[in-house]
Amino acid sequence: MSIQLVAIDVDDTLLNSKGKLSSSTITAVKAALAQGVKVVLCSGRPLAGVQPFLDQLGISGDDQYVITYNGAITATVAGEVLAKHLVTNQQYRELTTFAQAHQAGFNVLDTHSVIYTADRDVNPITVVQAWENSAGLLIRTPDELPADFEITKGVFGGTAEELDAIEPTVRSTFGDDLYVVRAAANFLEVLNPVVNKGQALRELAKKLNLPASDIMAIGDERNDLPMFAFAGTAVAMGNGNPVAKGQADYVTATNDEGGIAQAFTEFKLIPAPVK
């Protein structure tokens, strides 16, 4: 086994608990890149939400790649879209109607990192989401947008308890036609049925002619499980969801304890331990 590509989730995996890149992570990623290993950020965030970290890590150009919106869009870091799987306008309307009927906080993202919500009283989680991702936030109903407006994903945002309560109904209503995934305690996401991080990684691997055995995936949450299932090596963060840890080949240290650097060292992606 020779790992040629590492797919890394962003929140609570690449980033520490303060939402920052630790020095050990920056050093480890740059060392791996220097060895010719491709490092692919694989996130539920839009591109605007991961671009600052790509810049800090020195991941750039048309021969480096990024997976965004939980796998809805795969592109080169230079901006060429390689794969795109969207949710139709009709489905967007149905999701919005459902959210309003259940008084649930709901927003959607377009392909340009902009967040839209029909909620006149904007859910605080939506505001934080827009701020964290450097995304625009527009209040629009479906009728105020073009008839061909399609979305990368819909996001139910709220407290863990609110989402625990509504998740079964969302799954029973939309689960046959769309991919429903709990991306984090505060986010329940709905995407095109072919979309998940594993499928996006599979599509990228095919383009690069890389076997799954040459790919490592690192993550912490349930939306990372599809890439765990595809990659030859699955690594869960020490701070990860117990389900993710249970499906990993290796559990590394937490995101505050140099977990990325430890995993890179363990699997010999970098020549020496990062101090």
C-alpha positions as CSV (number, residue, x, y, z in Angstrom):
1,M,0.0,0.0,0.0
2,S,1.3,3.4,-1.0
3,I,-1.0,6.3,-0.1
4,Q,-1.1,8.8,-2.9
5,L,-4.1,10.9,-1.9
6,V,-5.5,12.0,1.5
7,A,-9.1,13.2,1.7
8,I,-9.6,15.3,4.9
9,D,-12.8,16.6,6.4
10,V,-12.6,20.2,7.5
11,D,-14.6,21.0,10.6
12,D,-13.4,19.2,13.8
13,T,-10.9,17.2,11.7
14,L,-8.6,19.6,9.8
15,L,-9.5,22.4,12.1
16,N,-9.0,22.5,15.9
17,S,-11.8,23.2,18.3
18,K,-11.3,26.9,17.8
19,G,-11.9,26.6,14.1
20,K,-8.2,27.2,13.2
21,L,-5.4,25.2,11.6
22,S,-2.9,24.1,14.2
23,S,0.8,24.5,13.4
24,S,1.4,20.8,13.4
25,T,-1.4,20.3,10.8
26,I,0.1,23.0,8.5
27,T,3.6,21.4,8.8
28,A,2.3,17.9,8.2
29,V,0.2,18.8,5.2
30,K,2.9,20.9,3.6
31,A,5.4,18.0,4.1
32,A,3.1,15.5,2.5
33,L,2.5,17.8,-0.5
34,A,6.3,18.1,-0.9
35,Q,6.4,14.3,-1.1
36,G,3.9,14.4,-3.9
37,V,0.9,13.3,-1.9
38,K,-2.3,15.0,-2.9
39,V,-4.3,16.4,0.0
40,V,-8.0,17.0,-0.8
41,L,-10.2,18.9,1.5
42,C,-13.5,17.1,1.6
43,S,-16.1,19.3,3.3
44,G,-19.8,20.1,3.7
45,R,-18.7,23.7,3.4
46,P,-19.0,25.7,0.1
47,L,-15.7,26.7,-1.6
48,A,-15.7,30.1,0.0
49,G,-15.7,28.3,3.4
50,V,-12.6,26.2,2.6
51,Q,-10.6,28.6,0.5
52,P,-8.8,30.3,3.4
53,F,-7.5,26.9,4.6
54,L,-6.4,25.9,1.1
55,D,-4.4,29.1,0.9
56,Q,-2.8,28.6,4.4
57,L,-1.8,25.0,3.5
58,G,-0.4,25.9,0.1
59,I,-2.9,23.8,-1.9
60,S,-3.3,25.4,-5.2
61,G,-3.4,24.9,-9.0
62,D,-5.1,22.8,-11.6
63,D,-3.5,19.6,-10.3
64,Q,-4.9,19.9,-6.8
65,Y,-8.6,19.2,-5.9
66,V,-11.3,20.1,-3.5
67,I,-14.7,18.4,-2.7
68,T,-17.4,20.7,-1.4
69,Y,-21.0,20.7,-0.3
70,N,-20.6,17.1,1.1
71,G,-19.7,15.9,-2.4
72,A,-22.1,17.8,-4.6
73,I,-19.3,19.6,-6.4
74,T,-15.8,18.4,-7.1
75,A,-13.4,20.8,-8.7
76,T,-9.7,21.7,-9.2
77,V,-8.5,24.2,-6.7
78,A,-8.0,26.5,-9.7
79,G,-11.8,26.4,-10.2
80,E,-12.5,23.9,-12.9
81,V,-15.7,21.9,-12.0
82,L,-15.1,18.2,-12.6
83,A,-18.5,16.9,-11.2
84,K,-21.7,18.5,-10.1
85,H,-24.9,16.9,-8.7
86,L,-27.6,19.3,-7.7
87,V,-31.1,19.3,-6.2
88,T,-33.9,20.3,-8.5
89,N,-36.0,23.5,-8.2
90,Q,-39.1,21.4,-7.5
91,Q,-37.4,19.5,-4.7
92,Y,-36.1,22.8,-3.3
93,R,-39.6,24.1,-3.2
94,E,-40.9,21.0,-1.5
95,L,-38.2,21.2,1.1
96,T,-39.0,24.9,1.8
97,T,-42.7,24.1,2.1
98,F,-41.9,21.3,4.5
99,A,-39.6,23.4,6.7
100,Q,-42.2,26.2,7.0
101,A,-45.0,23.7,7.8
102,H,-42.8,22.3,10.6
103,Q,-41.5,25.7,11.7
104,A,-37.9,24.4,11.2
105,G,-34.9,26.6,10.5
106,F,-33.9,25.9,6.9
107,N,-31.6,27.3,4.3
108,V,-30.0,26.3,0.9
109,L,-26.8,26.9,-0.9
110,D,-26.2,27.7,-4.5
111,T,-23.1,26.8,-6.5
112,H,-21.4,30.1,-5.7
113,S,-21.3,29.7,-1.9
114,V,-24.3,31.9,-1.3
115,I,-26.9,30.9,1.3
116,Y,-30.6,31.5,0.8
117,T,-33.4,31.2,3.3
118,A,-37.1,31.9,3.1
119,D,-37.2,32.5,6.9
120,R,-37.9,36.2,7.5
121,D,-36.8,35.6,11.1
122,V,-33.4,34.1,10.3
123,N,-32.4,31.1,12.4
124,P,-29.3,32.0,14.4
125,I,-27.6,28.8,13.2
126,T,-28.0,30.1,9.6
127,V,-26.3,33.3,10.6
128,V,-23.4,31.5,12.1
129,Q,-23.2,29.2,9.1
130,A,-22.9,32.2,6.7
131,W,-20.3,33.9,8.9
132,E,-18.1,30.7,9.2
133,N,-18.2,30.1,5.5
134,S,-17.7,33.7,4.4
135,A,-20.9,33.2,2.4
136,G,-23.5,35.8,1.4
137,L,-26.9,35.4,3.1
138,L,-30.1,36.4,1.2
139,I,-33.7,36.1,2.3
140,R,-35.6,34.8,-0.7
141,T,-38.6,32.6,-1.2
142,P,-38.5,30.1,-4.1
143,D,-40.9,32.4,-6.0
144,E,-38.4,35.2,-5.7
145,L,-35.7,33.2,-7.5
146,P,-35.5,32.0,-11.1
147,A,-37.6,29.0,-12.1
148,D,-34.5,27.0,-13.0
149,F,-32.8,27.8,-9.7
150,E,-31.1,24.6,-8.4
151,I,-29.3,24.1,-5.1
152,T,-26.3,22.1,-4.0
153,K,-27.9,21.2,-0.7
154,G,-30.6,22.1,1.8
155,V,-29.7,22.5,5.5
156,F,-32.0,22.1,8.5
157,G,-30.3,24.0,11.3
158,G,-31.1,24.0,14.9
159,T,-30.3,22.7,18.3
160,A,-29.4,19.0,18.6
161,E,-32.7,18.3,20.3
162,E,-34.7,20.1,17.5
163,L,-33.0,18.1,14.8
164,D,-33.3,14.8,16.7
165,A,-37.0,15.5,16.8
166,I,-37.5,16.4,13.1
167,E,-34.9,14.0,11.5
168,P,-37.1,10.9,11.3
169,T,-39.9,12.9,9.6
170,V,-37.3,14.4,7.1
171,R,-36.0,11.0,6.3
172,S,-39.5,9.4,5.9
173,T,-40.6,12.3,3.6
174,F,-37.5,12.8,1.5
175,G,-35.2,9.8,2.1
176,D,-36.4,7.9,-1.0
177,D,-35.6,10.6,-3.4
178,L,-32.7,12.6,-1.7
179,Y,-29.6,11.9,0.4
180,V,-30.4,12.8,4.0
181,V,-27.4,13.0,6.3
182,R,-26.7,14.4,9.8
183,A,-23.6,16.3,9.1
184,A,-23.2,17.5,12.7
185,A,-25.2,17.9,15.8
186,N,-26.7,21.2,14.5
187,F,-27.0,20.4,10.8
188,L,-29.3,17.9,9.0
189,E,-28.5,18.1,5.2
190,V,-30.4,17.0,2.2
191,L,-28.7,16.5,-1.2
192,N,-29.0,14.9,-4.6
193,P,-29.4,11.2,-4.1
194,V,-26.1,10.3,-5.7
195,V,-24.2,12.7,-3.6
196,N,-22.0,11.8,-0.6
197,K,-18.3,12.3,0.2
198,G,-17.5,8.7,-0.8
199,Q,-19.1,9.0,-4.3
200,A,-17.2,12.3,-4.9
201,L,-14.0,10.6,-3.8
202,R,-14.7,7.7,-6.1
203,E,-15.3,10.0,-9.1
204,L,-12.1,11.9,-8.4
205,A,-10.1,8.6,-8.0
206,K,-11.4,7.4,-11.3
207,K,-10.3,10.7,-13.0
208,L,-6.8,10.3,-11.4
209,N,-6.6,6.6,-12.1
210,L,-6.0,5.9,-8.4
211,P,-7.2,2.7,-6.7
212,A,-9.0,2.9,-3.5
213,S,-6.1,1.2,-1.8
214,D,-3.9,4.3,-2.5
215,I,-6.4,6.6,-0.7
216,M,-6.7,7.6,2.9
217,A,-9.8,9.4,4.3
218,I,-9.8,11.3,7.6
219,G,-12.9,12.5,9.3
220,D,-15.0,12.7,12.5
221,E,-18.7,12.5,11.6
222,R,-21.4,10.4,10.0
223,N,-21.2,12.3,6.7
224,D,-17.6,11.0,6.5
225,L,-18.7,7.4,6.6
226,P,-19.1,7.0,2.8
227,M,-15.5,8.1,2.2
228,F,-14.4,5.7,5.0
229,A,-16.2,3.0,3.1
230,F,-14.5,3.8,-0.2
231,A,-10.9,4.6,0.9
232,G,-8.4,1.9,1.5
233,T,-7.5,3.5,4.8
234,A,-10.1,5.2,7.1
235,V,-8.9,7.3,10.0
236,A,-11.2,8.8,12.6
237,M,-10.3,11.7,14.9
238,G,-10.0,11.0,18.6
239,N,-12.8,13.6,19.1
240,G,-15.0,11.9,16.5
241,N,-18.5,10.5,16.7
242,P,-18.4,7.0,18.2
243,V,-20.0,5.7,14.9
244,A,-17.2,7.1,12.9
245,K,-14.6,5.7,15.2
246,G,-16.3,2.3,15.0
247,Q,-15.9,2.2,11.2
248,A,-12.3,3.4,11.1
249,D,-9.1,1.4,10.5
250,Y,-7.3,3.7,12.9
251,V,-8.2,6.3,15.5
252,T,-5.8,9.1,15.8
253,A,-5.4,11.9,18.4
254,T,-8.0,14.6,18.7
255,N,-8.1,17.8,16.6
256,D,-6.5,19.7,19.5
257,E,-3.8,17.1,20.0
258,G,-2.2,17.0,16.5
259,G,-4.4,14.2,15.2
260,I,-3.6,15.0,11.5
261,A,0.1,15.0,12.1
262,Q,-0.1,11.8,14.1
263,A,-2.0,10.0,11.3
264,F,0.4,11.3,8.6
265,T,3.3,10.0,10.7
266,E,1.7,6.7,11.5
267,F,1.1,5.9,7.8
268,K,4.5,7.2,6.7
269,L,3.2,10.1,4.6
270,I,5.8,12.4,6.1
271,P,9.4,11.4,6.7
272,A,9.7,12.1,10.4
273,P,7.4,12.9,13.3
274,V,6.2,16.5,13.3
275,K,7.3,18.3,16.5
